Amino acid sequence: MRHFIRLLALLFAAIGFSSGPATAKAQLPPRPDAPAVATAGDAAPSVSPAPNVLEPGAQPSLLAEPPPTPSPSPAKPRKHSYNSCQVEGKHVAITFDDGPHPTLTPRLLDILRERGVRATFYLVGKNVAAYPEIVQRMVAEGHEIGNHSYNHPSFLKLSPAGLAQEVKSTNEALAAAVPQKPTTIRPPYGATNASITKRLSEEFGLTVVMWSVDPQDWKYRNASRVSSHIIQNTVPGSIILAHDIHPSTVDAMPPALDALLAKGFQFATVSELIAMDSPKVAEKTHSGPGVPISAPPPAMEPLEAYAPEPAAATPAPQAAP
């Protein structure tokens, strides 16, 4: 009996020894393959860096090239002079020469402000020095100022040094009055030539601005005639010439401006109009092969054009009887 029990114990021990490890092995999770360990003399595996990441010691040339940045379009070249512009839409510029006048210019500024019209004033330097507060009002109300010489001489009769003095003195007078720096100039009487115009542009940075609509308000001191001429001859891109030193010119402005506004014209400063000037528009406005529709060059004003109306005199006090 003891011998039988001993045999059973040996049998169960044999069965447990063979099945136990198998069961344990079946319950263990699969083990991932261990990474290979480099031994001496073996080459280490190479790992590529993340794209566009600069590693210590790496040269920027090893990085991927960034996409090219588009270069800005070159600025449109500005001509040395303009007497009109080719524009899309009904944009025009109205200009006033020879001021500021102590009484007429403020009245004109009132007329422009009431209609929301911005103009360009070509100012005489000695008048700027005499009435800087009027120039300050011009700039504050959105108008553009331009150089019209200091003493109103004909540029054709000046020496090179004399021309420089007229231009610089006016710029200095304007700088003393307002922060706005002129970028355009109108030679007195329209008296210029190709050499002077080129010098004004290249040496002084001033574009010469002439005109395409001239009511000859210096000659015809008649408000109705002046306004009618402006209304009948203004077209898109026109630069209108007038003088704010004549009462008849200031009287002509309300009917002229109202009629042009009613026709849909929009008033810009000269610099704004020049910025709109486009050769593409010029290509569309041909009356025939190679014959563009444009205003003829302006005629030079005679010397008597600069004859400012005197300011209203203040009556002298009467002596006591």
C-alpha positions, 0 to 999 in steps of 0.5 A, a space after each residue: 500500500 505504501 508502495 502504491 501511494 509512493 508511485 502516485 506521488 511520483 506520477 503527480 510530481 512528474 505531471 506538475 513539472 512538465 505542465 507548470 512551465 508551459 502554463 506560465 510561458 503561455 501567460 507571459 506577454 510577448 516581449 518586443 525585440 530588443 534594439 541591437 546594441 552597437 559593439 565596438 567596431 560596429 557602425 552606429 545607425 544613422 538617424 535623419 534629423 527632422 526636416 528644416 531643423 538646424 542641428 548644432 554645428 550644421 550649416 544653413 545651406 543644409 536646410 531645405 530652401 524656403 519658398 521664394 518671396 515675390 519681389 515687390 513691383 517696381 514703382 511707376 516712374 514719375 514724369 518730369 512734368 504733367 499738364 493732364 493725366 490719363 485716368 479711369 473715372 471722372 477724376 480732375 484736379 483744380 489748382 490755384 496760383 499766386 496766393 495766399 491772399 489775405 481775404 480772398 483765399 479764406 473765402 475760397 477755402 470756405 467755398 471748397 469746404 462747403 462742397 468737400 472739394 480738395 484743391 492744390 495751391 501753388 503758393 508764392 513764398 513771400 505770401 506764405 511768409 506773410 500769411 502762414 496761418 492761411 497755409 496752415 488752414 489749407 493743410 488742415 483742411 486736406 488741400 495740397 500745397 506746391 512751390 510757385 517761387 518766392 518772388 514770382 519771376 520768370 524762370 527763363 530769365 534767372 541764372 542757375 543760382 537765382 533759380 535755386 534761390 527762388 525754389 529753396 526760399 519758398 520751400 523754407 517758407 513753407 517748412 516754417 509754416 506747415 509740416 507738409 513738404 511740396 513735391 510739385 512746382 508750377 513755374 510762374 507764368 508757365 515759363 520753363 523749358 526742358 532743361 529747367 524742368 529736368 533740373 527741378 525734378 532731378 535736383 530739387 525733387 519737384 515735378 513740374 505741373 502745368 494745366 490743361 484747362 485755362 479760363 484766363 481768369 487773370 485776363 477776363 475778370 468776369 465770373 460767368 465767363 470763367 465758370 463757363 469755360 471751366 464747365 465746358 472744357 473739363 474732362 477726366 484727367 484735367 488739371 484746371 488753372 485758376 488764381 485766388 488773387 482775383 475776386 471774380 475768380 473766387 465768385 466763379 467757383 460756386 457755379 463751376 464746382 457745383 456744375 462739375 460735381 453734378 456731372 459726376 466729377 470727383 476732385 483730387 489733389 494734383 499728386 493724387 491725380 498723378 498717382 492715377 495716371 496710367 498708360 493703359 488708359 491712354 491706349 484706350 483713348 485714341 482717336 486714330 492710329 497713333 493720335 492720342 486724345 490729350 490737351 495741348 501744352 498750355 500757353 505761357 501766361 503773360 507777365 501781367 497775369 500776376 497782378 494780385 488784387 489788393 487786400 481790402 484796406 482798413 480805413 485810417 482812423 479819423 482825427 478828432 475834430 
